[in-house]
Amino acid sequence: MTLALRSLILACLLAVAPAALARDAADSLQHAIELVQQETGGRVLSADTVRAGPRELYRIKVLTPDGRVRVVTKSSRGGPARR
């Protein structure tokens, strides 16, 4: 493989990687939202990704069927929910 071809492949990968990572993060947040909706039976009011040291957490605010507002925190790595 020639140096020019390697450089072209690397440039293409670097151009696509940030978009793919952003799409994966959005998919993961959407998955966390769906899980919280199933677990609580409520309606999601807002959802954010927050940094906690080296970890990313999803902070999801939900209106429960009994009218209370709860904040559920999910780990981006699929760990247990914290309420």
C-alpha positions in Angstrom: 0.0 0.0 0.0 1.4 3.3 -0.9 2.0 6.2 1.5 -0.5 8.3 -0.3 -3.2 5.7 0.0 -2.5 5.1 3.7 -2.7 8.9 4.3 -6.0 9.1 2.4 -7.5 6.2 4.4 -6.3 7.7 7.7 -7.8 11.1 6.7 -11.2 9.5 6.0 -11.2 7.6 9.3 -10.3 10.8 11.2 -13.1 12.7 9.5 -15.8 10.0 10.2 -14.8 9.0 13.8 -16.1 12.2 15.6 -19.5 11.9 13.9 -19.7 8.2 14.8 -18.8 8.8 18.4 -21.4 11.6 18.7 -24.0 9.3 17.1 -23.1 6.5 19.6 -23.4 8.8 22.5 -26.8 10.0 21.4 -27.9 6.4 20.9 -26.7 5.6 24.4 -28.6 8.6 25.9 -31.7 7.6 24.0 -31.3 4.0 25.3 -31.0 5.3 28.9 -34.1 7.5 28.4 -36.1 4.4 27.2 -34.9 2.4 30.2 -36.0 5.1 32.6 -39.4 5.4 30.9 -39.9 1.6 31.3 -38.7 1.5 34.9 -40.8 4.4 36.1 -43.7 4.5 33.8 -43.3 8.2 33.7 -42.7 10.9 31.1 -39.2 12.2 30.6 -38.9 16.0 31.1 -35.2 16.4 30.3 -32.1 14.4 29.9 -28.4 15.4 30.0 -25.0 13.8 29.9 -22.8 14.9 32.7 -19.1 14.2 33.6 -18.3 12.7 37.0 -14.5 12.5 37.0 -13.6 10.0 34.3 -17.1 8.7 33.9 -20.1 9.9 32.0 -23.5 9.8 33.6 -27.0 10.3 32.1 -29.2 12.6 34.3 -32.8 12.0 33.4 -35.6 14.1 34.9 -39.0 12.2 34.8 -42.6 13.0 35.8 -43.9 9.9 37.5 -47.5 8.7 37.0 -48.3 9.9 40.6 -47.3 13.4 39.7 -43.8 13.6 41.3 -40.7 14.7 39.6 -37.7 12.4 40.0 -34.1 12.6 38.8 -32.7 9.3 37.8 -29.0 8.9 37.1 -27.7 6.1 34.8 -24.1 5.2 34.1 -23.1 5.4 30.5 -21.6 1.9 31.0 -25.0 0.3 31.7 -24.6 0.2 35.5 -27.5 0.3 37.9 -29.7 3.3 38.2 -29.2 5.8 41.1 -32.2 7.7 42.3 
